[in-house]
């Protein structure tokens, strides 16, 4: 059939067909090249998109982590501010208490016969004697110097009220000491004493 086509087709028509075929081939080659370029661009875009998605995922995760960290930091800061506020409040209490100090007679006692009642190792608050406790006169006790409260004796430190003195004593505190000799050496002193936390 092709043989017959070439046998009866004039030469100019044949040249035209060949040129048309060559043109179509060049168009196909161009399209094929364009298609390869489009495929390459598509692949590059896919890689870029995947990278962008990965970056977004990473950013989202990082943001979530930062949010959690920030949240915990805020909670920690809030707790710290609360602790500082409590300390400040305590300090304010202390300052107010210190401004209400009183000049009192300060003595010392030990669990020795003649210095206590019949239960020398038990305080009026029904607790065992120990270092760091103090007895107060009953007039002070009736004014709020009660068991469990703390007093600051200037130059001596902080003591807990756990005991009462004899009813004849007035405006006086008695520091407990295990050592009788030391208690006797302490003697009687006029000192400034502060009821704390009032």
Phi, psi and omega in degrees: 000317178294322178301316178295323180298314179289331182292321185254005181263130178295156184300316180299321180293323180295318179297320180297318179296317180297318180295320179297318179295319180294320179297314179298322179295319179293323177297316180298318178298318178297315180296321179297317178296316178299320180297319178297319179294318179297317178299318180297317178296320180297317179297318178296318178296320179298317179297316179297317180297316179298318178297317180296318178297317178299317180297319179295318178299314179299318180296316180299315180296315180298318180296319179297315179298315180297321179298316179297315179297318179297318179299314180293323178297318179297319178297316179297317180296320180297316179296319180295317178299319179297315179298316179296321179297318179296318178298318180296319179297316178298318180296319179298318176302314181299315181298317179297320180295316182296332179287348180250027178296154180232146173278116182233162171280127181244126177233181178225150178221161179225169180281060181245154178301134180095344179252349181221183176274203185285352177238078188294341182257005178240131181275172178295340178270011179066030175246159178286147179294152179197165175295147175092008177252165182215147174258146179238155177290155188293332177295322176291319180303318181289345178262015176106000177276071190262170180302137179093342178285159181248143176234150175248119176262117185303126180086351182245326180120193183260137180229157177256133178285119181226353187219163178241150178268173178301150185296339180282346182281145179223144177045054184216148172232153186230113182277130180281135175221135178292328184275110182297318180300316180295319180298318180292323179294330181299319177070212179244131181224148171266119184221157177274128183235138183239132172274119186274151175072022179252000000 
